[in-house]
Amino acid sequence: MKHHWVFIAIGVLVGGVCGWFYLSSIGCSSGGCIISAHPLNSTLYGSLMGGLTGSTIHGFIQKRSPNEQQP
């Protein structure tokens, strides 16, 4: 059960960094883009997507591993 939170935390951190990097490298010059117009929005969106991805990856790993017990 603790491994699930580790995957989510890593996903949140990586997603936040990717969201900030997307803003700094591509961004939105006109300011009309809701997500990529502000640093906080892009970082939070990246963190959310990273957390969801980390949770999904943990689910795939748990289904493939025959040694772990399912609750």
C-alpha positions, -999 to +999 in steps of 0.1 A: +000+000+000+029+024+007+043+019-027+012+034-042+019+067-026+055+066-037+045+063-073+020+091-070+045+114-053+072+107-079+046+114-106+035+147-090+071+159-088+080+149-123+048+163-137+053+196-119+088+199-133+075+190-168+046+215-165+070+243-155+095+233-183+066+234-208+057+269-197+093+281-199+101+265-233+068+267-252+043+287-231+017+310-244+028+344-257-007+358-262-018+351-226-051+336-238-042+300-229-057+291-196-032+264-186+001+277-201-004+314-195+006+313-158+034+294-141+012+282-112-015+268-136+010+249-158+028+235-128-004+223-110-018+208-142+015+190-148+015+178-112-021+165-115-013+146-147+019+132-132+001+120-101-026+103-123+001+087-145+020+075-114-011+059-100-019+042-134+017+029-137+015+014-102-018-003-111-002-019-141+028-031-121+005-045-094-016-064-119+015-080-135+032-090-102+019-124-090+037-121-056+017-092-042-016-098-025-046-081-038-068-064-011 
